[in-house]
Amino acid sequence: MRKLLILPLLLLPCLAIAMWDTQTISLKSGYNAVVLRVTPADTRCSEVFKGCDITNVTWWNRDRRDDGSGIVPTADTLIWSPTDEAGSTFFRVLGGHTYIIRSKKAQTLTIVGVPARARTTLWLNEVNLVGLNLPDDPQGGKVGFYDYYTGMLSCLKGESIAVVNASSADPVLWNVSTPIRSSNEAIWLKPYGAGTLEYMGPLWVDVDTADNAIRFLSNTETRRITVKNVSEIERKVNISLRPSATPPYGQGTLLGEAKLMREDIDWTAGYPRRVFRESDMNIVTNLAAGESFELAIRPDLDKMPAAEDGAYMSVLEINDVGTVLQGKEMANGVCRHRIGISCDANLASKKNPAGLWVGTAVIYGVNRVAQISDAVNTWDPETIEPANQTFEFRLVVHVDDGGTARLLKEVFVATESDPDAEPTLLISRDEARNWRNSHPNGRIRRISSANFPNFGKPIAFTGSGFAHGGTISALVPQAYDDKVNPYVHAYHPQHDNVVFENKHMIKYPVEAGIDGTGDFESWAVNRTVNLEFAEADPVGGGNYDWNRTVTGGTYSEDVTSLVKTTIHAVGTFRLSKILDTHILTGLE
């Protein structure tokens, strides 16, 4: 059964949330050496070359890569024939690889796919069929092989470069100073030396992903792109976003262009701090020989509303248009790289605060207690005075899918043995014991705050909403008989709220002193916790993660019954989202 399920996936690959570019190849009658600058949605040869009148396609596969058909190649050169599938030795194409297409007539081959870069590995002292990462119109810039291979000229000789002869597929020697004919053309290259060499043109571009695409699917983790000038002259580097082509059938819905934020350095805090700012991604910079430039990006969630299906897609282009070679400005540049960018339709939901937040409150100020009316220098109990020493304690807050925030004394995070299973949040020891009995191989860790009493179930905040500039409050009661109530002493006989009147023992009802005004030997203490969220990170206003995975602002607390007047404490707080789990088990 498993094999029956896998087979359709191998035959009909789906790039799903991708980003698209169009490659148009003009085929001459006869042999055409080409490089695929895109990876098509359906990589089967029968689909890629459908409608083209061709004899066969030859794949130069020096590293003997599996094309995805599950067949390990035994030769460097493989052939596919549209009229002889059974006798063919490969069945799917790979983006960035080179092929020789034998066409029966002059025709056009159009392929829509995810941008791919020409393969970079060269075997020295061997003949390689390679593609070049070129501008769409290299003739417009009069680009020669000498210009493109400037970073490895020491490995080239007069007979190093050859092109395919259309009439017989025989290689024809080509002068290194001759202009390159087409960005789609693959050439025979024999560099001299030993071993292998990695080369992708005067600009080396590295993406910190497994392929030549950046997909923001379920998170907004920073992605980094490094551009290095490997030539011996200064080059002008241009980075820009261009629209995605319409996705092929079955490849999702194009919701619009991907919107990005760019990492920058913020000095407003008095020291350098990395922040993210909105950017149109039109970047121009000059790189000296051997110099590198790093671009760090994240999606701009505020500009891409959440949707049920589809993705926001764009293509990031990097080129050296405007570079001056031998006193002449290259109108189209010498090299060009394209990287696919896509942002999932529901990525904006990451602004949803639902989940478990853990952080710290820091108290730095408190009011003074009221003095008797005729005292000298009477203190104003409403004025906050700075404390001699700050006081820190842990805050644990959970936000559900409906936006309701709750203050927790403790929470138990239960994780199953399956690493892909979502953690379960348990609110009590009893819930934790029950879960352990059902999941003997699972793990449970406890997160708690010693600063709050054992108030039982989490306490719901009220107010204008969690994060995003809102203000919320929660009343934390501490009963008159709570063991950690500061008025209660387990071994003090007068802390039982029992009094004698007219020689009769009277025990006052609990509810009579809940507000702390009853004539008792111990009082209930009430604490009102207030969280006022800042619109921007007070540490650095450009913090991309603010109100997404990090938030904070002003913390204040009003305490009654410890003294005759209310105690006001003021400070700051900062919370980090550690889990997206939006359900508290045991709450109902």
C-alpha positions in Angstrom: 0.0 0.0 0.0 2.8 2.4 0.8 4.3 2.0 -2.7 1.0 2.8 -4.3 0.8 6.0 -2.4 4.3 7.1 -3.2 4.3 6.4 -6.9 1.9 9.3 -7.9 4.0 11.7 -5.9 7.1 10.7 -7.9 5.3 11.0 -11.2 3.5 14.3 -10.4 5.8 16.5 -8.3 4.1 19.5 -6.7 6.2 22.6 -5.7 3.0 23.9 -4.0 3.8 27.2 -2.4 6.5 28.4 -4.8 7.4 31.4 -6.9 7.6 31.4 -10.6 9.7 32.7 -13.5 9.4 32.1 -17.2 12.2 30.9 -19.5 11.8 31.2 -23.2 14.3 29.2 -25.3 14.6 29.6 -29.1 15.5 26.3 -30.6 17.2 26.1 -33.9 16.8 23.1 -36.2 19.4 20.6 -35.1 21.4 20.5 -31.9 20.9 23.1 -29.1 22.9 23.1 -25.9 20.8 24.8 -23.2 20.7 25.4 -19.5 17.4 25.2 -17.6 17.2 28.4 -15.6 14.0 27.3 -13.9 12.7 24.1 -12.2 9.3 23.4 -13.8 6.3 22.3 -11.6 6.1 19.0 -13.4 9.6 17.9 -14.2 8.7 14.9 -16.4 10.4 15.2 -19.8 7.1 14.2 -21.4 5.5 17.3 -19.9 8.4 19.7 -20.2 8.8 19.0 -24.0 5.1 18.4 -24.7 4.2 20.1 -28.0 7.8 20.4 -29.2 8.9 18.5 -32.3 12.2 17.1 -31.1 14.2 13.9 -31.8 15.8 13.5 -28.4 17.3 15.2 -25.4 20.8 14.5 -23.9 21.6 15.2 -20.3 25.2 15.7 -19.3 25.2 14.3 -15.8 28.8 14.3 -14.7 28.0 13.8 -11.0 25.4 11.0 -11.9 22.5 12.5 -10.0 19.3 10.7 -9.7 16.7 12.7 -11.6 14.0 11.8 -9.1 12.8 8.7 -11.0 14.4 6.4 -8.5 16.9 5.2 -11.1 20.6 5.7 -10.2 22.4 6.6 -13.5 25.4 4.5 -14.6 26.8 6.9 -17.2 27.7 10.6 -17.5 25.5 11.1 -20.6 21.9 10.1 -20.6 19.3 10.3 -23.3 15.5 10.7 -23.4 13.5 10.1 -26.5 9.8 11.1 -26.8 9.2 8.1 -29.1 11.1 5.6 -27.0 10.4 6.0 -23.3 11.3 2.4 -22.6 14.7 2.8 -24.1 15.4 6.2 -22.4 17.9 6.5 -19.6 16.4 9.5 -17.8 12.9 10.8 -17.5 12.9 14.1 -15.6 14.8 17.4 -15.9 16.6 19.3 -13.1 16.7 23.1 -12.9 20.2 24.5 -13.3 21.4 21.5 -15.3 22.5 21.4 -19.0 20.9 19.5 -21.9 21.4 19.1 -25.6 18.1 19.2 -27.4 17.9 17.9 -30.9 15.1 19.8 -32.6 13.5 18.9 -35.9 12.7 22.5 -36.7 13.1 26.1 -35.5 10.6 26.5 -32.6 10.2 28.0 -29.2 10.2 26.2 -25.8 8.6 28.0 -22.9 9.0 26.7 -19.4 7.4 28.2 -16.2 9.2 27.2 -13.0 11.0 28.2 -9.9 14.2 30.2 -10.5 17.3 27.9 -10.5 20.9 28.9 -10.8 23.3 27.2 -13.2 25.3 24.4 -11.6 28.5 25.6 -10.1 30.8 22.5 -9.9 33.5 22.3 -12.6 35.8 19.3 -13.1 39.2 20.6 -13.9 41.1 19.1 -16.8 37.9 17.6 -18.1 35.3 18.9 -20.6 32.2 20.2 -18.8 28.8 21.2 -20.4 27.9 24.2 -18.3 25.3 27.0 -18.2 26.0 30.6 -17.3 24.2 32.8 -14.8 23.7 35.6 -17.4 21.4 38.6 -17.9 18.4 37.9 -20.2 20.1 39.8 -23.0 23.9 39.3 -22.8 24.3 40.8 -26.3 23.0 44.1 -25.0 26.0 44.3 -22.7 28.3 42.7 -25.2 29.3 40.2 -22.6 32.3 37.9 -23.5 33.4 34.7 -22.0 36.5 36.6 -20.8 34.2 39.0 -18.8 32.1 36.2 -17.3 35.0 33.9 -16.3 37.2 36.8 -15.0 37.4 35.1 -11.6 39.1 31.9 -13.0 41.1 33.1 -16.0 44.2 31.3 -14.7 42.4 28.0 -15.3 41.5 28.8 -19.0 43.4 28.6 -22.2 42.7 29.4 -25.8 41.0 26.0 -26.4 39.1 26.0 -23.1 35.7 27.1 -24.5 33.6 25.5 -27.3 30.0 25.7 -28.4 27.7 23.1 -29.9 27.6 22.8 -33.7 23.9 22.9 -34.6 24.4 20.6 -37.6 26.3 17.8 -35.9 26.6 18.5 -32.1 30.4 18.7 -32.6 32.1 21.3 -30.4 33.3 24.4 -32.1 36.2 26.4 -30.4 35.1 29.8 -29.2 37.3 32.8 -28.4 37.1 34.0 -24.8 36.7 37.6 -25.9 33.8 36.8 -28.3 30.4 38.0 -27.1 28.1 35.4 -25.6 25.2 34.6 -27.9 22.3 33.7 -25.5 21.6 33.5 -21.7 20.0 30.1 -22.4 23.0 28.6 -24.1 25.3 26.0 -22.5 28.9 25.7 -23.5 31.7 23.1 -23.4 34.3 24.3 -20.9 37.7 22.7 -20.1 39.4 24.5 -17.2 42.9 23.4 -16.4 44.2 22.2 -13.1 43.4 19.4 -10.7 40.2 18.5 -8.7 37.1 20.6 -8.9 36.2 24.2 -8.8 33.0 26.1 -7.8 32.2 29.1 -10.0 28.9 30.9 -10.8 30.1 34.1 -12.4 31.7 37.3 -11.1 29.1 37.5 -8.4 28.9 34.5 -6.0 25.4 34.3 -4.4 24.7 32.1 -1.4 21.3 31.5 0.1 20.9 29.9 3.6 18.3 27.4 2.3 18.5 24.0 0.8 17.8 25.2 -2.7 17.6 28.4 -4.6 14.3 29.5 -3.1 13.2 31.1 0.1 9.8 29.9 1.4 8.2 31.4 4.5 5.7 28.7 5.2 5.0 28.4 9.0 7.5 30.8 10.5 9.1 34.2 9.9 12.7 33.1 10.6 15.3 35.4 9.2 16.8 34.3 5.9 20.2 35.5 4.8 21.6 36.0 1.3 25.3 36.7 0.8 26.7 38.3 -2.4 30.4 38.2 -3.0 32.4 39.9 -5.7 34.9 37.2 -6.8 36.3 39.2 -9.7 39.3 41.5 -9.6 37.5 44.8 -10.2 34.8 46.8 -8.3 31.3 45.8 -9.3 28.0 47.6 -9.0 25.5 45.3 -7.4 21.7 45.7 -7.8 19.1 43.9 -5.8 15.4 44.2 -6.5 12.1 42.4 -6.4 10.2 41.5 -9.6 6.7 40.1 -9.9 6.2 36.3 -10.0 4.8 34.7 -13.1 1.3 33.2 -12.8 1.6 29.8 -11.1 1.0 26.7 -13.3 -2.2 24.8 -12.9 -2.5 23.1 -9.6 0.3 25.1 -8.0 -1.7 27.4 -5.7 -3.1 31.0 -6.0 -0.9 34.1 -6.5 -2.2 36.6 -3.9 0.2 39.3 -4.8 3.8 40.3 -4.5 5.8 39.2 -1.5 6.5 42.1 0.9 9.8 42.0 2.8 11.6 43.7 5.6 15.3 44.2 5.7 17.7 44.0 8.6 19.3 47.2 9.6 21.4 48.6 12.5 19.6 50.8 15.0 21.6 53.3 17.2 18.8 54.9 19.0 19.5 52.9 22.2 23.1 54.2 22.2 24.6 51.0 20.9 24.3 49.0 17.7 21.2 46.8 17.6 19.9 44.7 14.7 16.3 45.6 13.7 14.1 45.0 10.7 12.6 47.9 8.7 10.1 47.9 5.8 11.9 47.9 2.5 11.0 48.0 -1.2 14.2 46.0 -1.8 15.7 48.3 -4.3 19.3 48.1 -3.2 22.3 49.4 -5.0 25.8 49.0 -3.6 29.4 48.8 -4.9 31.5 45.8 -3.9 35.3 46.0 -4.1 37.2 43.0 -5.4 36.7 40.1 -2.9 34.2 42.1 -0.8 30.9 40.6 0.4 27.4 42.0 1.1 24.9 40.3 3.4 21.1 40.8 3.1 18.9 39.5 5.9 15.1 39.5 5.2 11.8 38.6 6.8 8.3 38.9 5.6 6.4 42.1 6.2 3.3 40.6 7.7 1.4 43.9 8.0 1.4 44.2 4.2 0.2 40.7 3.4 -3.3 40.0 4.9 -4.0 36.4 5.8 -6.0 34.3 3.3 -7.4 30.8 3.3 -5.2 29.6 0.4 -2.3 30.7 -1.9 0.8 32.7 -1.3 2.4 36.0 -1.9 5.2 35.5 -4.4 8.1 37.5 -5.9 11.4 36.9 -7.6 14.5 38.5 -6.1 17.0 39.5 -8.7 20.7 40.2 -8.2 22.8 41.6 -11.0 25.8 43.8 -11.8 24.2 46.2 -14.2 26.2 49.4 -14.5 29.5 47.8 -13.8 32.3 49.5 -15.7 34.6 47.2 -17.8 37.5 48.7 -19.6 36.0 52.1 -19.5 32.6 51.0 -20.7 29.4 50.6 -18.6 27.8 47.3 -19.0 24.1 48.2 -19.8 22.8 44.7 -18.9 25.5 43.6 -16.6 27.7 40.5 -16.9 25.8 38.1 -14.5 22.4 37.7 -13.1 20.9 35.6 -10.3 17.3 35.1 -9.4 15.9 33.7 -6.1 12.3 32.7 -5.6 10.5 34.3 -2.6 7.1 33.1 -1.3 5.1 33.8 1.8 2.3 31.5 2.8 -1.3 32.8 2.8 -1.7 32.4 6.5 1.7 33.7 7.6 0.0 36.9 8.8 -1.7 34.8 11.5 1.7 34.8 13.2 0.6 38.1 14.6 -2.0 36.2 16.6 -0.7 36.2 20.2 -2.3 32.8 21.0 0.1 30.7 23.0 2.2 30.5 26.1 4.2 33.6 27.1 6.9 33.6 29.7 9.0 36.6 30.9 10.0 38.9 33.7 8.6 41.9 35.6 11.0 44.4 37.1 9.7 46.7 39.9 11.7 49.9 40.2 9.3 52.2 42.0 6.7 52.2 44.8 4.6 54.8 46.7 5.1 55.6 50.4 2.6 54.8 53.0 0.4 57.6 54.4 1.5 59.3 57.6 -0.6 60.8 60.4 -2.1 64.1 59.4 0.0 66.3 61.7 3.4 64.6 60.9 6.2 66.7 59.6 6.9 66.3 55.8 3.8 64.2 55.2 4.3 61.7 52.4 2.1 61.7 49.4 0.9 58.1 48.9 0.1 58.7 45.3 3.7 59.7 44.4 6.0 56.9 43.1 9.5 56.9 44.6 12.4 55.0 43.0 13.3 51.9 45.0 16.8 51.5 46.3 17.0 48.1 44.5 14.9 46.6 41.7 12.9 43.5 42.3 12.4 40.9 39.6 10.0 38.0 39.3 8.6 35.7 36.6 5.4 36.3 34.7 3.5 33.5 33.0 0.6 34.4 30.7 -1.4 32.3 28.3 -3.5 33.7 25.4 -6.2 31.5 23.8 -7.5 31.6 20.2 -10.2 34.1 21.1 -7.6 36.6 22.4 -8.4 36.1 26.1 -5.2 36.4 28.2 -4.8 34.6 31.6 -2.3 34.9 34.4 -0.9 31.6 35.5 0.7 30.6 38.8 2.1 27.5 37.1 1.7 25.5 34.0 2.8 22.0 33.0 4.2 21.5 29.5 3.6 18.0 28.4 5.4 16.6 25.3 4.8 13.3 23.7 7.5 11.0 22.3 6.5 12.0 18.8 8.6 15.1 18.1 5.9 16.4 15.6 3.1 16.3 18.2 2.0 19.7 19.6 2.8 20.2 23.3 -0.1 20.0 25.8 -0.5 22.7 28.4 -1.9 21.4 31.8 -3.0 23.8 34.5 -2.7 21.5 37.6 -0.8 18.7 39.1 -3.9 16.5 38.9 -4.1 17.1 35.1 -0.3 16.4 34.9 -0.7 13.0 36.7 -3.6 12.0 34.5 -1.6 12.9 31.4 1.4 10.9 32.6 -0.7 7.8 33.1 -1.9 8.1 29.5 1.6 8.9 28.1 4.2 6.9 30.0 6.9 7.8 27.5 6.1 11.5 27.5 7.8 14.3 29.3 6.5 17.0 31.6 8.2 20.2 32.7 6.8 22.8 35.1 6.9 26.5 34.6 5.9 28.6 37.6 6.1 32.0 39.3 7.0 32.1 43.0 5.8 35.6 43.3 2.1 34.7 43.2 0.0 32.6 45.6 -1.7 29.4 44.7 -4.8 31.0 43.3 -6.0 27.8 41.6 -7.2 28.1 38.0 -5.7 30.7 35.7 -7.1 34.2 36.2 -8.5 35.9 33.1 -7.4 39.4 32.3 -9.9 42.1 31.4 -9.2 45.2 29.3 -8.5 46.3 25.8 -6.5 43.3 24.6 -3.1 41.5 24.8 -0.1 43.2 23.1 -0.4 45.8 20.3 -0.7 48.8 22.7 -3.5 47.3 24.8 -4.0 47.4 28.6 -5.2 44.5 30.7 -5.7 43.9 34.4 -6.3 40.8 36.6 -7.3 40.6 40.3 -5.2 38.1 42.2 -6.9 37.3 45.6 -5.1 35.9 48.6 -7.6 34.6 51.1 -7.4 35.4 54.8 -6.6 31.8 55.6 -4.1 31.2 52.7 -0.9 29.6 54.2 1.3 32.2 52.4 -0.9 35.2 53.5 1.5 37.5 55.4 -0.9 37.8 58.3 -1.2 34.0 58.8 1.1 32.1 61.1 0.4 28.4 61.5 1.5 28.4 65.1 0.0 31.6 66.3 -3.2 31.0 68.3 -4.6 34.4 67.4 -4.4 33.9 63.7 -7.5 31.8 63.6 -10.1 34.6 63.2 -11.8 33.5 66.3 -12.6 36.1 69.0 -14.4 36.0 72.3 -17.3 38.3 73.0 -19.1 38.2 76.3 -17.1 35.0 77.1 -18.4 33.3 73.9 -16.2 32.2 71.1 -17.2 33.6 67.8 -15.7 32.6 64.4 -16.4 35.2 61.8 -17.7 34.1 58.4 -15.1 34.1 55.6 -17.1 36.3 53.3 -17.3 39.1 55.8 -13.6 40.0 55.4 -13.0 39.3 51.8 -12.4 43.0 51.0 -9.9 43.3 53.9 -12.1 45.6 56.0 -13.4 43.1 58.5 -12.5 43.1 62.2 -10.3 40.0 61.8 -6.9 38.9 63.0 -5.9 38.2 59.4 -7.1 39.9 56.2 -7.6 38.9 52.6 -5.0 40.5 50.4 -5.9 41.6 46.9 -3.4 42.3 44.2 -4.5 44.0 40.9 -1.9 43.3 38.2 -1.9 45.8 35.3 0.0 45.2 32.0 0.2 48.2 29.7 1.7 47.1 26.4 4.1 49.4 24.4 3.4 49.9 20.7 7.1 49.5 19.9 10.0 47.8 21.7 11.3 50.3 24.3 14.8 48.8 23.9 14.8 49.5 20.1 11.8 50.7 18.1 12.6 48.6 15.0 12.3 45.2 16.6 10.6 43.0 14.0 9.5 40.4 16.6 7.7 43.0 18.7 4.0 42.0 19.3 4.7 38.8 17.4 7.0 36.7 19.6 8.1 39.4 22.0 6.1 42.0 23.8 6.2 44.1 27.0 5.7 47.5 28.4 4.7 49.0 31.8 3.9 46.7 34.8 2.0 48.1 37.8 0.4 46.5 40.8 -2.1 47.7 43.4 -2.1 45.9 46.7 -4.8 46.4 49.4 -4.9 45.2 53.0 -1.2 45.1 53.8 -1.5 48.6 55.1 -4.5 51.0 55.5 -3.8 52.6 52.1 -3.3 51.0 48.7 0.3 50.2 47.8 1.2 51.1 44.2 4.2 49.4 42.6 5.5 50.3 39.1 8.0 48.7 36.8 8.4 47.1 33.4 7.7 43.7 32.0 8.9 41.7 29.0 7.3 38.5 27.7 8.5 36.0 25.0 6.2 33.6 23.3 7.6 30.1 23.8 4.7 27.9 22.5 1.9 28.4 20.0 -0.4 26.0 21.8 -3.7 27.9 22.3 -5.5 25.5 24.5 -5.2 25.1 28.3 -6.2 21.6 29.3 -8.2 21.4 32.5 -9.5 25.0 32.3 -13.2 24.0 32.0 
